[in-house]
Amino acid sequence: MGQARSSAEPRRGKSAPIFPGEGYRPAVFKSVASPRRAWSAPISQARGAEWVYDVFTPPEIYYDPRSKEFTVTPPRAPAAELPDDDGPAPAVRPTAFRLQLVGFVGGEGNYLGTFENLGTTEHILARGGRALPELGLTIRDFQVKSVRRESADSMAANELVATAVVRDERTGADVVLTNLERVYLRPGISP
């Protein structure tokens, strides 16, 4: 059985809006004609009339994961625009090692490291024992292990971490790479 609706309850369905006063009249807006102007391309005062515009070059932003600090340097100016005086010394930032371990693929006992050649941005899949003569490097050892990592933001968790020992044939030194962070050279060592 249905329930009876009281007259105080609102009806569901279509209803017309109620306006106070004699009735609703929409406001009429007149359009104002604006003078038409032709746009002229800006001319770069710094470069001369042949340059129509300058392209924005963002500053270089570098984050050092070890010190957890940012360094910001202005974009490099062409040699013609550099001032004659020495000016402030440019910010010193470490140079990344020419090969980085960026990840790994495969399964337990059959992992391959994913390495990035920073000179060409080429990605290389490799195991221990692979020589990279174009870089002057040899991947001596590659392993993936489960490591317990502590975090300040959350609970500790086990994570698979890849590590590679790379022999630098140019310097004769072994460099340890990891997929957790970039490896940088010590100051005074060339890449």
C-alpha positions as CSV (number, residue, x, y, z in Angstrom):
1,M,0.0,0.0,0.0
2,G,1.1,3.5,-0.7
3,Q,1.6,6.2,1.8
4,A,-0.3,9.5,1.6
5,R,1.9,12.5,1.0
6,S,1.2,15.6,3.1
7,S,0.7,18.9,1.3
8,A,3.8,20.3,3.1
9,E,6.2,17.9,1.4
10,P,7.8,19.1,-1.8
11,R,6.7,17.3,-5.0
12,R,9.2,15.5,-7.0
13,G,9.4,16.2,-10.7
14,K,9.5,19.3,-12.9
15,S,8.8,22.7,-11.3
16,A,9.1,26.2,-12.6
17,P,11.4,28.7,-10.9
18,I,9.7,31.3,-8.8
19,F,10.9,35.0,-9.2
20,P,10.0,37.8,-6.8
21,G,8.2,40.8,-8.1
22,E,6.2,41.2,-11.3
23,G,8.3,38.7,-13.3
24,Y,11.8,38.0,-14.5
25,R,13.4,40.0,-17.3
26,P,16.9,39.1,-18.3
27,A,19.4,41.9,-18.4
28,V,20.5,43.0,-21.8
29,F,24.2,43.6,-22.4
30,K,25.4,45.6,-25.3
31,S,28.7,44.5,-27.0
32,V,31.3,47.1,-27.2
33,A,33.4,47.1,-30.4
34,S,37.1,47.1,-29.6
35,P,39.6,48.6,-32.0
36,R,41.4,46.0,-34.0
37,R,45.1,46.2,-33.8
38,A,47.7,44.1,-35.7
39,W,50.1,42.2,-33.5
40,S,53.7,43.0,-34.1
41,A,56.3,40.4,-33.2
42,P,58.7,41.5,-30.3
43,I,62.3,42.2,-31.3
44,S,65.0,41.1,-29.0
45,Q,67.0,44.1,-27.9
46,A,69.9,41.8,-26.8
47,R,70.3,39.9,-30.1
48,G,69.3,42.4,-32.8
49,A,66.5,42.7,-35.3
50,E,67.0,39.3,-36.9
51,W,65.8,37.6,-33.7
52,V,62.1,37.7,-33.3
53,Y,62.0,36.2,-29.8
54,D,64.2,34.6,-27.2
55,V,63.6,31.0,-26.0
56,F,63.5,30.6,-22.2
57,T,66.4,28.6,-21.0
58,P,65.7,27.2,-17.5
59,P,68.4,27.2,-14.8
60,E,70.2,23.9,-14.1
61,I,68.9,22.3,-10.9
62,Y,71.0,19.6,-9.3
63,Y,70.0,17.5,-6.3
64,D,72.8,15.7,-4.4
65,P,71.2,12.7,-2.7
66,R,74.1,12.3,-0.2
67,S,73.8,15.8,1.2
68,K,70.1,16.1,0.4
69,E,70.6,19.7,-1.0
70,F,69.7,21.4,-4.2
71,T,72.1,23.6,-6.2
72,V,70.8,26.0,-8.8
73,T,73.0,27.5,-11.4
74,P,71.9,30.0,-14.1
75,P,71.8,28.8,-17.7
76,R,75.0,29.0,-19.7
77,A,75.2,32.1,-21.9
78,P,76.9,32.0,-25.3
79,A,80.5,33.0,-25.2
80,A,79.8,36.3,-26.9
81,E,77.5,37.3,-24.0
82,L,79.9,36.4,-21.1
83,P,81.1,39.5,-19.2
84,D,84.8,40.4,-19.5
85,D,85.3,40.3,-15.7
86,D,85.7,37.0,-13.9
87,G,82.4,37.4,-12.1
88,P,81.2,34.8,-9.6
89,A,82.7,31.3,-9.8
90,P,80.3,28.7,-11.2
91,A,78.8,26.2,-8.8
92,V,80.8,23.0,-8.5
93,R,78.9,19.9,-8.8
94,P,80.1,16.3,-9.0
95,T,80.4,14.6,-12.4
96,A,78.3,11.4,-12.8
97,F,80.2,8.2,-13.7
98,R,79.9,7.5,-17.4
99,L,78.0,4.2,-16.8
100,Q,75.0,4.0,-14.4
101,L,73.1,0.9,-13.2
102,V,69.4,2.0,-13.6
103,G,67.6,-1.3,-13.0
104,F,67.4,-5.0,-13.7
105,V,65.3,-7.6,-15.5
106,G,64.8,-11.3,-15.2
107,G,64.1,-13.7,-12.4
108,E,66.0,-15.2,-9.5
109,G,69.3,-16.7,-10.7
110,N,68.8,-15.2,-14.2
111,Y,69.0,-11.4,-13.7
112,L,70.4,-9.0,-16.2
113,G,71.5,-5.4,-15.2
114,T,70.1,-2.5,-17.1
115,F,73.0,0.0,-17.5
116,E,72.8,3.5,-19.0
117,N,75.7,5.0,-21.0
118,L,75.4,8.6,-20.0
119,G,77.3,9.8,-23.1
120,T,74.8,8.4,-25.6
121,T,71.8,7.6,-23.3
122,E,71.9,4.1,-24.7
123,H,70.7,1.3,-22.4
124,I,72.6,-1.9,-22.2
125,L,71.5,-5.3,-20.7
126,A,74.5,-7.1,-19.2
127,R,75.8,-9.6,-16.7
128,G,79.1,-9.9,-14.9
129,G,82.0,-10.5,-17.2
130,R,80.9,-8.2,-20.1
131,A,83.4,-5.8,-21.5
132,L,82.3,-2.4,-22.8
133,P,85.3,-1.3,-24.9
134,E,83.7,1.8,-26.2
135,L,83.5,3.1,-22.6
136,G,86.7,1.5,-21.4
137,L,84.9,-0.5,-18.8
138,T,84.3,-4.1,-17.8
139,I,81.4,-5.3,-15.7
140,R,83.2,-7.7,-13.4
141,D,80.3,-8.7,-11.1
142,F,76.6,-8.2,-11.1
143,Q,74.2,-9.4,-8.3
144,V,70.6,-8.8,-7.2
145,K,70.0,-9.3,-3.5
146,S,67.1,-8.8,-1.1
147,V,68.0,-6.0,1.3
148,R,66.0,-4.8,4.3
149,R,65.7,-1.0,4.0
150,E,64.7,1.3,6.8
151,S,62.6,4.4,5.9
152,A,61.9,7.4,8.1
153,D,58.4,7.8,6.6
154,S,57.2,4.2,6.9
155,M,58.0,0.7,8.1
156,A,61.1,-1.2,7.1
157,A,60.7,-3.4,4.0
158,N,62.7,-5.9,2.0
159,E,63.6,-4.7,-1.4
160,L,65.6,-6.2,-4.3
161,V,68.7,-4.2,-5.0
162,A,71.1,-4.6,-7.9
163,T,74.8,-4.0,-7.5
164,A,77.6,-4.1,-10.1
165,V,81.4,-3.9,-9.7
166,V,82.8,-2.2,-12.8
167,R,86.5,-2.1,-13.7
168,D,87.5,1.3,-15.2
169,E,90.2,0.4,-17.6
170,R,91.3,4.1,-17.9
171,T,92.0,4.5,-14.2
172,G,92.4,0.9,-13.1
173,A,89.9,1.4,-10.3
174,D,86.8,-0.6,-9.4
175,V,83.6,1.4,-9.2
176,V,80.5,0.0,-7.4
177,L,77.2,0.9,-9.0
178,T,73.8,0.4,-7.6
179,N,70.3,0.9,-8.9
180,L,69.3,2.9,-5.8
181,E,71.3,6.0,-6.7
182,R,73.6,7.6,-9.2
183,V,77.4,7.2,-8.7
184,Y,79.5,10.3,-8.9
185,L,83.2,10.8,-9.4
186,R,85.4,12.3,-6.7
187,P,86.5,15.9,-7.7
188,G,89.6,15.8,-9.9
189,I,88.8,12.5,-11.6
190,S,87.8,12.7,-15.2
191,P,84.7,10.7,-16.4
